[in-house]
Amino acid sequence: MDSRLKKHYKETVVPKLMKEMGYKNPHQVPRLVKIVLNSGIGKDNKDAKILESVQKDIAQITGQKPVITRARKSIAGFNLRKGDICGIMVTLRDNKMYEFIDRLITVALPRVRDFDGLPANSKNNKGSYTIGIKEQVIFPEIDYNTVYKIKGFNISIVTTAKTAKETIVFLRQMGFPIRED
């Protein structure tokens, strides 16, 4: 069964972008590939309680068990040794990805205080768009009273768009509240 956003993509976004961008084939229209949530632990990497708390929060938000990322090499300036825990990440694809984006657009982002849209300059020329979330409590799955420490994370949205302009046009059609800069 397709999610609401996937159905919207197939029925509304594809025909509209084919007309607007001049695509001749529906397979040329950009589509979502994956979503990567990444939370850096930083100097808290020795605190097992924070690590466990962030893992639990990301698992609740995504519905998928996160993976611990480790440092590939030592960096003396950051007091980081090879093999130290440096973050937690989850990669979402297919239906979980569409469900997550739907919740992000319709529930989580409107809960951000003084929210006036996402910046248009958070993209690259490879079809990716990255959003920084300052607090995990904007998601309704997280109970504010059980949060051990407020930690933010990055959400990277990977698409098949070829240019930065194509990425922004596609994400706006999908319902992302991206500002005009």
Residue pairs with C-beta under 8 A, 6 or more apart in sequence:
2 10
2 95
2 98
3 95
3 98
3 99
3 102
4 98
4 102
5 98
5 99
5 101
5 102
5 105
5 174
5 175
6 95
6 98
8 174
8 175
9 31
9 32
9 98
9 174
12 173
13 29
13 170
13 173
13 174
14 26
14 29
16 173
17 23
17 29
17 30
17 169
17 170
17 173
18 24
18 26
18 28
18 29
20 169
21 29
21 166
21 169
23 29
29 170
30 127
30 159
30 160
30 161
30 162
30 166
30 167
30 170
31 159
31 160
32 97
32 98
32 101
32 157
32 158
32 159
32 174
33 93
33 158
33 159
33 160
34 91
34 92
34 93
34 97
34 158
35 91
35 92
35 93
35 97
35 100
35 101
35 155
35 156
35 157
35 158
36 89
36 90
36 91
36 92
36 154
36 155
36 156
36 158
37 58
37 61
37 62
37 66
37 89
37 90
37 92
37 153
37 154
37 155
37 156
38 69
38 87
38 88
38 89
38 153
38 154
38 156
39 54
39 58
39 87
39 88
39 89
39 151
39 152
39 153
39 154
40 86
40 87
40 153
41 50
41 51
41 54
41 85
41 86
41 87
41 88
42 86
43 79
44 50
44 51
44 149
45 51
45 84
45 85
45 86
49 148
50 148
50 149
50 151
51 68
51 85
51 88
53 147
53 148
53 149
53 151
54 88
54 151
55 66
55 68
55 88
57 136
57 142
57 147
57 151
58 66
58 88
58 90
58 136
58 153
59 65
59 66
59 90
60 139
60 141
60 142
61 100
61 136
61 139
61 141
61 142
62 90
62 92
62 96
62 100
63 96
63 99
63 100
64 90
64 92
64 96
65 90
66 88
66 89
66 90
67 88
67 89
67 90
68 85
68 87
68 88
69 85
69 86
69 87
69 88
69 89
70 83
70 84
70 85
70 86
71 80
71 81
71 82
71 83
71 84
71 85
71 86
72 82
73 82
74 80
74 81
74 82
80 86
92 100
101 157
101 174
103 139
103 140
104 155
105 174
105 175
105 176
105 177
106 175
107 139
107 140
108 133
108 138
108 139
108 140
109 115
109 118
109 138
109 177
111 138
111 140
112 138
115 177
116 179
117 177
117 178
117 179
118 131
118 176
118 177
118 178
118 179
119 178
119 179
119 181
120 168
120 178
120 179
120 180
120 181
121 181
122 129
122 130
122 131
123 129
123 130
123 164
123 167
123 168
124 164
125 163
125 164
127 158
127 159
127 160
127 161
127 162
127 163
127 166
127 167
128 156
128 157
128 158
128 159
128 167
129 156
129 157
129 159
129 167
129 168
129 171
129 176
130 154
130 155
130 156
130 157
131 154
131 155
131 157
132 152
132 153
132 154
132 155
133 152
133 153
133 154
133 155
134 150
134 152
135 150
135 151
135 152
136 142
136 147
136 150
136 151
136 152
136 153
137 144
137 147
137 150
157 171
159 167
159 170
159 171
161 167
161 170
168 178
171 178
172 178
